[in-house]
Amino acid sequence: MIAATSRLILPPQAILWGLLLVNGFLIALMLALAKTATSQGLPAVSYAFWQTLIAGLVLLLCSGNRLTVFQPRLARYFLISGLTGIAVPNAIAFYLVTKLGSGYTGIMYALPPIFTFLLATSLGLEQRNWVRLAGLSIAVIACTWIVVQRHAEISNANLLWFAMGLIIPAMLSIGNVYRSVAWPENTKPMVLAAGTLLASSLALALFAVFSNTHLLPLATHHQLLGILLLQGLLTAVTYLCAFELQRRSNPVFFSQLGAVAAVFGLLIGVVWFKEHYSLTIWLGAVVVMIGLRIGNRAAEPSQS
């Protein structure tokens, strides 16, 4: 008797959207954990350092060939990818999340698609598509509307905080394009994620030294250490999925990850932190998703 075994094979498009949704939720969850930790006195730079160091070490230990991470040919890739995609945006996000809330900070992760699209078209990675540009522009306008509304709702909000928030999508957009253009041949996503995270932790450690920031204050308690460990493990899974998503898609599709994170960020802000958002902000979030959907339908992601 011959036993036939059936294997479930998911369509490539379903895998892409699954990675996108899981990644977006994990990013929003990371912001929520960061708010919990930084509100207890841990500096944002210190939190980002431990997040990336733990995650990088976990992925390095799980990778098949650990020595690959230390190859000189990958050093520049790790440094640029780590600074633009992780170190700079995460440190700013972890600082702003205690000032402006996890929902608003998550919205900043929804802005990269338009910047990424403009960069990709200027470099010839994407064809000029006016429908796609219109859809992404709608999403950006809606994000701007959310920022304006959120500023009106927060008393004594510093405009500098909102300006700092724009650095997040700018850096993420540069990182999105760079990782696709400079993707090293014959290198697994896990190795690239591990090296990028470790390079990011090194950069954050240097910044902490020059700014006289304690990486682990003496008053750090066990609960905070538990949050750091959980954040590191979640970050390892997040960036492993992110690099796999980038390998399978293109920069513009990948950049929509932030919009998913923004929506989950609003939901987590309401459920976890009891943050309150007006109807206009929720309508703005819906318009963001509609705009991104229009942009995405105008050009399907490439498969590999």
C-alpha positions as YAML, in Angstrom:
chain: A
units: angstrom
residues:
- id: 1
  name: MET
  ca: [0.00, 0.00, 0.00]
- id: 2
  name: ILE
  ca: [1.42, 3.36, -1.05]
- id: 3
  name: ALA
  ca: [0.81, 6.19, 1.35]
- id: 4
  name: ALA
  ca: [0.35, 9.49, -0.36]
- id: 5
  name: THR
  ca: [1.31, 12.54, 1.58]
- id: 6
  name: SER
  ca: [-0.14, 15.87, 0.65]
- id: 7
  name: ARG
  ca: [1.84, 19.02, 1.16]
- id: 8
  name: LEU
  ca: [0.20, 22.38, 1.59]
- id: 9
  name: ILE
  ca: [1.80, 24.83, -0.82]
- id: 10
  name: LEU
  ca: [0.80, 28.45, -0.32]
- id: 11
  name: PRO
  ca: [0.71, 30.82, -3.29]
- id: 12
  name: PRO
  ca: [3.64, 33.28, -3.35]
- id: 13
  name: GLN
  ca: [1.24, 36.20, -2.97]
- id: 14
  name: ALA
  ca: [-0.27, 34.68, 0.18]
- id: 15
  name: ILE
  ca: [3.21, 34.21, 1.67]
- id: 16
  name: LEU
  ca: [4.04, 37.86, 0.91]
- id: 17
  name: TRP
  ca: [0.93, 39.20, 2.59]
- id: 18
  name: GLY
  ca: [1.34, 36.82, 5.51]
- id: 19
  name: LEU
  ca: [4.89, 38.04, 6.11]
- id: 20
  name: LEU
  ca: [3.68, 41.63, 5.76]
- id: 21
  name: LEU
  ca: [0.92, 41.24, 8.37]
- id: 22
  name: VAL
  ca: [3.04, 39.31, 10.88]
- id: 23
  name: ASN
  ca: [5.90, 41.77, 10.47]
- id: 24
  name: GLY
  ca: [3.62, 44.77, 10.93]
- id: 25
  name: PHE
  ca: [2.12, 43.38, 14.11]
- id: 26
  name: LEU
  ca: [5.54, 42.58, 15.58]
- id: 27
  name: ILE
  ca: [6.82, 46.10, 14.85]
- id: 28
  name: ALA
  ca: [3.80, 47.62, 16.60]
- id: 29
  name: LEU
  ca: [4.31, 45.25, 19.52]
- id: 30
  name: MET
  ca: [7.97, 46.28, 19.76]
- id: 31
  name: LEU
  ca: [6.93, 49.93, 20.03]
- id: 32
  name: ALA
  ca: [4.50, 49.06, 22.80]
- id: 33
  name: LEU
  ca: [7.19, 47.20, 24.75]
- id: 34
  name: ALA
  ca: [9.57, 50.11, 24.19]
- id: 35
  name: LYS
  ca: [7.06, 52.55, 25.66]
- id: 36
  name: THR
  ca: [6.64, 50.30, 28.70]
- id: 37
  name: ALA
  ca: [10.41, 50.14, 29.27]
- id: 38
  name: THR
  ca: [11.41, 53.72, 28.47]
- id: 39
  name: SER
  ca: [8.59, 55.12, 30.61]
- id: 40
  name: GLN
  ca: [10.29, 53.35, 33.54]
- id: 41
  name: GLY
  ca: [13.47, 55.36, 33.05]
- id: 42
  name: LEU
  ca: [15.54, 53.32, 30.59]
- id: 43
  name: PRO
  ca: [17.05, 55.65, 27.92]
- id: 44
  name: ALA
  ca: [15.78, 55.05, 24.38]
- id: 45
  name: VAL
  ca: [19.31, 54.52, 23.04]
- id: 46
  name: SER
  ca: [20.04, 51.94, 25.73]
- id: 47
  name: TYR
  ca: [16.82, 50.10, 24.99]
- id: 48
  name: ALA
  ca: [17.56, 50.05, 21.26]
- id: 49
  name: PHE
  ca: [21.08, 48.76, 21.98]
- id: 50
  name: TRP
  ca: [19.91, 45.76, 24.02]
- id: 51
  name: GLN
  ca: [17.11, 45.08, 21.56]
- id: 52
  name: THR
  ca: [19.48, 44.80, 18.60]
- id: 53
  name: LEU
  ca: [22.30, 43.06, 20.49]
- id: 54
  name: ILE
  ca: [20.10, 40.28, 21.86]
- id: 55
  name: ALA
  ca: [18.29, 39.81, 18.54]
- id: 56
  name: GLY
  ca: [21.54, 39.78, 16.58]
- id: 57
  name: LEU
  ca: [23.13, 37.20, 18.87]
- id: 58
  name: VAL
  ca: [20.04, 34.98, 18.72]
- id: 59
  name: LEU
  ca: [20.03, 35.00, 14.91]
- id: 60
  name: LEU
  ca: [23.80, 34.51, 14.80]
- id: 61
  name: LEU
  ca: [23.56, 31.41, 17.00]
- id: 62
  name: CYS
  ca: [20.71, 30.04, 14.88]
- id: 63
  name: SER
  ca: [22.45, 30.63, 11.55]
- id: 64
  name: GLY
  ca: [24.23, 27.71, 9.95]
- id: 65
  name: ASN
  ca: [27.57, 29.37, 9.20]
- id: 66
  name: ARG
  ca: [28.29, 31.95, 11.91]
- id: 67
  name: LEU
  ca: [31.62, 33.00, 10.41]
- id: 68
  name: THR
  ca: [29.84, 34.44, 7.38]
- id: 69
  name: VAL
  ca: [28.76, 37.44, 9.45]
- id: 70
  name: PHE
  ca: [32.40, 38.45, 9.93]
- id: 71
  name: GLN
  ca: [33.32, 38.46, 6.24]
- id: 72
  name: PRO
  ca: [34.86, 41.84, 5.26]
- id: 73
  name: ARG
  ca: [32.78, 42.02, 2.07]
- id: 74
  name: LEU
  ca: [29.61, 42.31, 4.15]
- id: 75
  name: ALA
  ca: [30.85, 44.97, 6.57]
- id: 76
  name: ARG
  ca: [29.63, 47.99, 4.58]
- id: 77
  name: TYR
  ca: [26.27, 46.36, 3.94]
- id: 78
  name: PHE
  ca: [25.76, 45.65, 7.64]
- id: 79
  name: LEU
  ca: [26.78, 49.16, 8.69]
- id: 80
  name: ILE
  ca: [24.60, 51.10, 6.24]
- id: 81
  name: SER
  ca: [21.67, 48.71, 6.61]
- id: 82
  name: GLY
  ca: [21.96, 48.76, 10.40]
- id: 83
  name: LEU
  ca: [22.11, 52.55, 10.69]
- id: 84
  name: THR
  ca: [19.34, 53.40, 8.21]
- id: 85
  name: GLY
  ca: [17.01, 50.49, 8.84]
- id: 86
  name: ILE
  ca: [17.35, 49.93, 12.59]
- id: 87
  name: ALA
  ca: [19.62, 52.08, 14.76]
- id: 88
  name: VAL
  ca: [18.54, 55.62, 13.83]
- id: 89
  name: PRO
  ca: [14.79, 55.07, 13.29]
- id: 90
  name: ASN
  ca: [14.38, 52.78, 16.32]
- id: 91
  name: ALA
  ca: [16.25, 55.07, 18.71]
- id: 92
  name: ILE
  ca: [14.08, 58.00, 17.62]
- id: 93
  name: ALA
  ca: [10.90, 55.93, 17.74]
- id: 94
  name: PHE
  ca: [11.62, 54.63, 21.24]
- id: 95
  name: TYR
  ca: [12.18, 58.21, 22.40]
- id: 96
  name: LEU
  ca: [9.04, 59.60, 20.76]
- id: 97
  name: VAL
  ca: [6.75, 56.77, 21.86]
- id: 98
  name: THR
  ca: [6.77, 58.11, 25.43]
- id: 99
  name: LYS
  ca: [6.11, 61.66, 24.20]
- id: 100
  name: LEU
  ca: [3.51, 61.16, 21.49]
- id: 101
  name: GLY
  ca: [2.13, 57.65, 22.10]
- id: 102
  name: SER
  ca: [2.55, 54.34, 20.30]
- id: 103
  name: GLY
  ca: [-0.22, 55.12, 17.83]
- id: 104
  name: TYR
  ca: [1.36, 58.29, 16.48]
- id: 105
  name: THR
  ca: [4.85, 56.79, 16.42]
- id: 106
  name: GLY
  ca: [3.50, 53.82, 14.50]
- id: 107
  name: ILE
  ca: [2.06, 56.22, 11.91]
- id: 108
  name: MET
  ca: [5.61, 57.37, 11.11]
- id: 109
  name: TYR
  ca: [6.29, 53.83, 9.92]
- id: 110
  name: ALA
  ca: [3.51, 54.25, 7.33]
- id: 111
  name: LEU
  ca: [5.26, 57.06, 5.44]
- id: 112
  name: PRO
  ca: [8.21, 55.23, 3.78]
- id: 113
  name: PRO
  ca: [6.29, 53.99, 0.69]
- id: 114
  name: ILE
  ca: [6.17, 57.39, -1.02]
- id: 115
  name: PHE
  ca: [9.83, 58.15, -0.25]
- id: 116
  name: THR
  ca: [10.86, 54.65, -1.30]
- id: 117
  name: PHE
  ca: [8.87, 54.92, -4.52]
- id: 118
  name: LEU
  ca: [10.54, 58.22, -5.45]
- id: 119
  name: LEU
  ca: [14.00, 56.84, -4.67]
- id: 120
  name: ALA
  ca: [13.32, 53.60, -6.54]
- id: 121
  name: THR
  ca: [12.03, 55.38, -9.66]
- id: 122
  name: SER
  ca: [14.95, 57.80, -9.68]
- id: 123
  name: LEU
  ca: [17.35, 54.84, -9.56]
- id: 124
  name: GLY
  ca: [15.45, 52.92, -12.23]
- id: 125
  name: LEU
  ca: [14.29, 50.19, -9.85]
- id: 126
  name: GLU
  ca: [10.62, 51.06, -10.42]
- id: 127
  name: GLN
  ca: [8.81, 52.28, -13.52]
- id: 128
  name: ARG
  ca: [7.04, 55.61, -13.28]
- id: 129
  name: ASN
  ca: [3.40, 54.85, -12.56]
- id: 130
  name: TRP
  ca: [1.08, 57.78, -11.97]
- id: 131
  name: VAL
  ca: [-1.68, 55.64, -10.49]
- id: 132
  name: ARG
  ca: [0.74, 54.22, -7.97]
- id: 133
  name: LEU
  ca: [2.11, 57.67, -7.20]
- id: 134
  name: ALA
  ca: [-1.43, 58.97, -6.69]
- id: 135
  name: GLY
  ca: [-2.28, 56.15, -4.29]
- id: 136
  name: LEU
  ca: [0.88, 56.62, -2.25]
- id: 137
  name: SER
  ca: [0.33, 60.41, -2.22]
- id: 138
  name: ILE
  ca: [-3.15, 59.88, -0.79]
- id: 139
  name: ALA
  ca: [-1.61, 57.79, 1.98]
- id: 140
  name: VAL
  ca: [0.98, 60.48, 2.77]
- id: 141
  name: ILE
  ca: [-1.65, 63.25, 2.84]
- id: 142
  name: ALA
  ca: [-3.74, 61.15, 5.21]
- id: 143
  name: CYS
  ca: [-0.70, 60.62, 7.44]
- id: 144
  name: THR
  ca: [-0.10, 64.36, 7.47]
- id: 145
  name: TRP
  ca: [-3.71, 64.87, 8.49]
- id: 146
  name: ILE
  ca: [-3.28, 62.39, 11.34]
- id: 147
  name: VAL
  ca: [-0.16, 64.22, 12.54]
- id: 148
  name: VAL
  ca: [-1.99, 67.55, 12.54]
- id: 149
  name: GLN
  ca: [-4.94, 66.09, 14.42]
- id: 150
  name: ARG
  ca: [-2.70, 64.31, 16.93]
- id: 151
  name: HIS
  ca: [-0.80, 67.53, 17.59]
- id: 152
  name: ALA
  ca: [-4.06, 69.34, 18.31]
- id: 153
  name: GLU
  ca: [-5.10, 66.61, 20.77]
- id: 154
  name: ILE
  ca: [-1.86, 66.58, 22.79]
- id: 155
  name: SER
  ca: [-1.41, 69.47, 25.19]
- id: 156
  name: ASN
  ca: [2.04, 71.10, 25.30]
- id: 157
  name: ALA
  ca: [3.30, 68.94, 22.45]
- id: 158
  name: ASN
  ca: [6.68, 70.09, 21.15]
- id: 159
  name: LEU
  ca: [6.76, 70.64, 17.39]
- id: 160
  name: LEU
  ca: [10.35, 69.40, 17.42]
- id: 161
  name: TRP
  ca: [9.10, 65.94, 18.39]
- id: 162
  name: PHE
  ca: [6.91, 65.81, 15.30]
- id: 163
  name: ALA
  ca: [9.81, 67.01, 13.14]
- id: 164
  name: MET
  ca: [12.03, 64.30, 14.61]
- id: 165
  name: GLY
  ca: [9.38, 61.76, 13.67]
- id: 166
  name: LEU
  ca: [9.96, 62.49, 9.97]
- id: 167
  name: ILE
  ca: [13.52, 61.18, 10.27]
- id: 168
  name: ILE
  ca: [12.03, 57.70, 10.83]
- id: 169
  name: PRO
  ca: [10.44, 57.28, 7.35]
- id: 170
  name: ALA
  ca: [13.38, 59.02, 5.66]
- id: 171
  name: MET
  ca: [15.90, 56.58, 7.12]
- id: 172
  name: LEU
  ca: [13.67, 53.55, 6.54]
- id: 173
  name: SER
  ca: [13.20, 54.52, 2.88]
- id: 174
  name: ILE
  ca: [16.94, 54.79, 2.31]
- id: 175
  name: GLY
  ca: [17.41, 51.43, 4.01]
- id: 176
  name: ASN
  ca: [14.66, 49.79, 1.94]
- id: 177
  name: VAL
  ca: [16.28, 50.79, -1.34]
- id: 178
  name: TYR
  ca: [19.85, 50.13, -0.22]
- id: 179
  name: ARG
  ca: [19.16, 46.59, 0.99]
- id: 180
  name: SER
  ca: [17.58, 45.66, -2.34]
- id: 181
  name: VAL
  ca: [20.29, 47.27, -4.48]
- id: 182
  name: ALA
  ca: [23.25, 46.00, -2.43]
- id: 183
  name: TRP
  ca: [21.85, 42.58, -1.46]
- id: 184
  name: PRO
  ca: [24.94, 40.31, -1.26]
- id: 185
  name: GLU
  ca: [24.90, 37.25, -3.48]
- id: 186
  name: ASN
  ca: [24.72, 33.78, -1.96]
- id: 187
  name: THR
  ca: [23.93, 35.11, 1.52]
- id: 188
  name: LYS
  ca: [20.96, 33.88, 3.54]
- id: 189
  name: PRO
  ca: [18.42, 36.34, 5.02]
- id: 190
  name: MET
  ca: [19.18, 35.11, 8.56]
- id: 191
  name: VAL
  ca: [22.87, 35.96, 8.19]
- id: 192
  name: LEU
  ca: [22.07, 39.40, 6.79]
- id: 193
  name: ALA
  ca: [19.57, 40.09, 9.58]
- id: 194
  name: ALA
  ca: [22.06, 38.99, 12.26]
- id: 195
  name: GLY
  ca: [24.89, 41.11, 10.86]
- id: 196
  name: THR
  ca: [22.66, 44.15, 10.41]
- id: 197
  name: LEU
  ca: [21.37, 43.92, 13.99]
- id: 198
  name: LEU
  ca: [24.85, 43.48, 15.45]
- id: 199
  name: ALA
  ca: [26.20, 46.42, 13.43]
- id: 200
  name: SER
  ca: [23.29, 48.47, 14.68]
- id: 201
  name: SER
  ca: [24.03, 47.55, 18.30]
- id: 202
  name: LEU
  ca: [27.67, 48.56, 17.85]
- id: 203
  name: ALA
  ca: [26.67, 51.96, 16.45]
- id: 204
  name: LEU
  ca: [24.22, 52.50, 19.32]
- id: 205
  name: ALA
  ca: [26.85, 51.53, 21.88]
- id: 206
  name: LEU
  ca: [29.27, 54.09, 20.46]
- id: 207
  name: PHE
  ca: [26.57, 56.75, 20.51]
- id: 208
  name: ALA
  ca: [25.77, 55.90, 24.14]
- id: 209
  name: VAL
  ca: [29.45, 56.27, 25.08]
- id: 210
  name: PHE
  ca: [29.83, 59.65, 23.37]
- id: 211
  name: SER
  ca: [26.56, 60.93, 24.88]
- id: 212
  name: ASN
  ca: [27.38, 59.62, 28.39]
- id: 213
  name: THR
  ca: [24.31, 57.41, 28.37]
- id: 214
  name: HIS
  ca: [24.32, 54.36, 30.64]
- id: 215
  name: LEU
  ca: [23.57, 51.21, 28.68]
- id: 216
  name: LEU
  ca: [22.14, 49.58, 31.80]
- id: 217
  name: PRO
  ca: [21.35, 51.96, 34.68]
- id: 218
  name: LEU
  ca: [22.01, 50.65, 38.18]
- id: 219
  name: ALA
  ca: [18.34, 51.01, 39.10]
- id: 220
  name: THR
  ca: [17.26, 48.54, 36.40]
- id: 221
  name: HIS
  ca: [14.91, 45.96, 37.97]
- id: 222
  name: HIS
  ca: [14.10, 42.37, 37.03]
- id: 223
  name: GLN
  ca: [10.86, 43.24, 35.28]
- id: 224
  name: LEU
  ca: [12.70, 45.61, 32.96]
- id: 225
  name: LEU
  ca: [15.32, 42.95, 32.24]
- id: 226
  name: GLY
  ca: [12.49, 40.58, 31.30]
- id: 227
  name: ILE
  ca: [11.09, 43.15, 28.87]
- id: 228
  name: LEU
  ca: [14.55, 43.58, 27.30]
- id: 229
  name: LEU
  ca: [14.90, 39.82, 26.80]
- id: 230
  name: LEU
  ca: [11.40, 39.52, 25.32]
- id: 231
  name: GLN
  ca: [12.05, 42.49, 23.05]
- id: 232
  name: GLY
  ca: [15.28, 40.93, 21.81]
- id: 233
  name: LEU
  ca: [13.57, 37.63, 20.96]
- id: 234
  name: LEU
  ca: [10.68, 39.40, 19.21]
- id: 235
  name: THR
  ca: [13.14, 41.56, 17.29]
- id: 236
  name: ALA
  ca: [15.01, 38.48, 16.09]
- id: 237
  name: VAL
  ca: [11.80, 37.03, 14.63]
- id: 238
  name: THR
  ca: [10.75, 40.43, 13.25]
- id: 239
  name: TYR
  ca: [13.92, 41.09, 11.28]
- id: 240
  name: LEU
  ca: [14.24, 37.52, 10.09]
- id: 241
  name: CYS
  ca: [10.76, 37.86, 8.59]
- id: 242
  name: ALA
  ca: [11.61, 41.34, 7.29]
- id: 243
  name: PHE
  ca: [14.68, 40.18, 5.36]
- id: 244
  name: GLU
  ca: [12.74, 37.22, 3.97]
- id: 245
  name: LEU
  ca: [9.97, 39.61, 2.89]
- id: 246
  name: GLN
  ca: [12.50, 41.91, 1.22]
- id: 247
  name: ARG
  ca: [14.08, 38.97, -0.60]
- id: 248
  name: ARG
  ca: [10.72, 37.93, -2.01]
- id: 249
  name: SER
  ca: [9.36, 41.39, -2.92]
- id: 250
  name: ASN
  ca: [10.57, 44.79, -4.11]
- id: 251
  name: PRO
  ca: [11.45, 47.95, -2.13]
- id: 252
  name: VAL
  ca: [8.07, 49.67, -2.58]
- id: 253
  name: PHE
  ca: [6.00, 46.65, -1.57]
- id: 254
  name: PHE
  ca: [8.29, 46.08, 1.39]
- id: 255
  name: SER
  ca: [7.92, 49.70, 2.50]
- id: 256
  name: GLN
  ca: [4.18, 49.16, 3.00]
- id: 257
  name: LEU
  ca: [5.15, 47.17, 6.07]
- id: 258
  name: GLY
  ca: [5.03, 50.45, 7.99]
- id: 259
  name: ALA
  ca: [1.38, 51.07, 7.14]
- id: 260
  name: VAL
  ca: [0.42, 47.71, 8.59]
- id: 261
  name: ALA
  ca: [2.48, 48.51, 11.69]
- id: 262
  name: ALA
  ca: [0.73, 51.88, 11.97]
- id: 263
  name: VAL
  ca: [-2.73, 50.34, 12.06]
- id: 264
  name: PHE
  ca: [-1.66, 47.72, 14.61]
- id: 265
  name: GLY
  ca: [0.01, 50.54, 16.56]
- id: 266
  name: LEU
  ca: [-3.26, 52.42, 16.86]
- id: 267
  name: LEU
  ca: [-5.07, 49.29, 18.01]
- id: 268
  name: ILE
  ca: [-2.38, 48.38, 20.56]
- id: 269
  name: GLY
  ca: [-2.34, 51.97, 21.80]
- id: 270
  name: VAL
  ca: [-6.06, 51.79, 22.53]
- id: 271
  name: VAL
  ca: [-6.09, 48.28, 24.04]
- id: 272
  name: TRP
  ca: [-2.79, 48.33, 25.94]
- id: 273
  name: PHE
  ca: [-2.22, 51.95, 26.93]
- id: 274
  name: LYS
  ca: [-5.81, 53.21, 26.85]
- id: 275
  name: GLU
  ca: [-4.82, 55.90, 24.38]
- id: 276
  name: HIS
  ca: [-7.73, 57.83, 22.90]
- id: 277
  name: TYR
  ca: [-7.93, 58.78, 19.24]
- id: 278
  name: SER
  ca: [-10.62, 60.88, 17.63]
- id: 279
  name: LEU
  ca: [-12.81, 59.67, 14.79]
- id: 280
  name: THR
  ca: [-10.85, 61.85, 12.36]
- id: 281
  name: ILE
  ca: [-7.62, 59.99, 13.19]
- id: 282
  name: TRP
  ca: [-9.30, 56.61, 12.63]
- id: 283
  name: LEU
  ca: [-10.71, 57.88, 9.32]
- id: 284
  name: GLY
  ca: [-7.22, 59.04, 8.41]
- id: 285
  name: ALA
  ca: [-5.86, 55.56, 9.12]
- id: 286
  name: VAL
  ca: [-8.50, 54.04, 6.83]
- id: 287
  name: VAL
  ca: [-7.56, 56.49, 4.06]
- id: 288
  name: VAL
  ca: [-3.89, 55.56, 4.51]
- id: 289
  name: MET
  ca: [-4.72, 51.92, 3.88]
- id: 290
  name: ILE
  ca: [-6.91, 52.78, 0.89]
- id: 291
  name: GLY
  ca: [-4.15, 54.89, -0.65]
- id: 292
  name: LEU
  ca: [-1.57, 52.16, -0.17]
- id: 293
  name: ARG
  ca: [-3.93, 49.59, -1.62]
- id: 294
  name: ILE
  ca: [-4.38, 51.74, -4.73]
- id: 295
  name: GLY
  ca: [-0.61, 52.09, -5.04]
- id: 296
  name: ASN
  ca: [-0.06, 48.38, -4.55]
- id: 297
  name: ARG
  ca: [-2.65, 47.30, -7.12]
- id: 298
  name: ALA
  ca: [-0.99, 49.53, -9.71]
- id: 299
  name: ALA
  ca: [2.10, 47.33, -9.67]
- id: 300
  name: GLU
  ca: [2.24, 43.82, -8.25]
- id: 301
  name: PRO
  ca: [5.47, 42.86, -6.41]
- id: 302
  name: SER
  ca: [8.01, 40.72, -8.16]
- id: 303
  name: GLN
  ca: [8.53, 37.18, -6.97]
- id: 304
  name: SER
  ca: [11.72, 35.29, -6.50]
...
